[in-house]
Amino acid sequence: MLKNYEAVYHNGHLHWLGMPPLREIEKRHVVVVDLDKGATRPPVDIRQLLAQTRGCLRPLRSIDEIDQNISGMRSEWNRAWDR
């Protein structure tokens, strides 16, 4: 499991915000996450989002309709070499 350590990268050096990783480990992989606090996302218009998703789901079907659909798909799977 990967351990997380927080640090600030400044002038080519990492300044640890908490306990630094153990020094006995010779090789470390560092992932830099740029947290630009000046960047903001535009607010989401929930009405527009819901309008875009309208119609993506089919109306609910009965169990019999679902069974018929599955039976139809299975009948298409039968090939001459399966017999």
CYANA upper distance limits for C-alpha pairs under 8 A (distance plus 0.5 A):
  5 TYR  CA     16 TRP  CA      8.03
  5 TYR  CA     17 LEU  CA      8.43
  5 TYR  CA     18 GLY  CA      7.67
  5 TYR  CA     19 MET  CA      7.99
  5 TYR  CA     20 PRO  CA      7.27
  5 TYR  CA     21 PRO  CA      7.62
  6 GLU  CA     16 TRP  CA      6.57
  6 GLU  CA     17 LEU  CA      6.07
  6 GLU  CA     18 GLY  CA      7.08
  7 ALA  CA     14 LEU  CA      6.28
  7 ALA  CA     15 HIS  CA      5.66
  7 ALA  CA     16 TRP  CA      4.63
  7 ALA  CA     17 LEU  CA      5.63
  7 ALA  CA     18 GLY  CA      8.14
  8 VAL  CA     14 LEU  CA      6.05
  8 VAL  CA     15 HIS  CA      5.57
  8 VAL  CA     16 TRP  CA      6.97
  8 VAL  CA     17 LEU  CA      7.70
  9 TYR  CA     13 HIS  CA      6.03
  9 TYR  CA     14 LEU  CA      5.03
  9 TYR  CA     15 HIS  CA      6.79
 10 HIS  CA     14 LEU  CA      6.97
 10 HIS  CA     15 HIS  CA      7.88
 16 TRP  CA     20 PRO  CA      6.35
 44 VAL  CA     49 LEU  CA      8.28
 45 ASP  CA     49 LEU  CA      6.85
 46 ILE  CA     50 LEU  CA      6.61
 47 ARG  CA     51 ALA  CA      6.64
 48 GLN  CA     52 GLN  CA      6.74
 49 LEU  CA     53 THR  CA      7.06
 50 LEU  CA     54 ARG  CA      6.81
 61 ARG  CA     65 GLU  CA      6.64
 61 ARG  CA     66 ILE  CA      7.21
 62 SER  CA     66 ILE  CA      6.91
 63 ILE  CA     67 ASP  CA      6.60
 64 ASP  CA     68 GLN  CA      6.69
 65 GLU  CA     69 ASN  CA      6.72
 66 ILE  CA     70 ILE  CA      6.74
 67 ASP  CA     71 SER  CA      6.59
 68 GLN  CA     72 GLY  CA      6.65
 69 ASN  CA     73 MET  CA      6.85
 70 ILE  CA     74 ARG  CA      6.66
 71 SER  CA     75 SER  CA      6.67
 72 GLY  CA     76 GLU  CA      7.05
 73 MET  CA     77 TRP  CA      7.22
 74 ARG  CA     78 ASN  CA      7.49
 78 ASN  CA     82 ASP  CA      6.85
 79 ARG  CA     83 ARG  CA      7.77
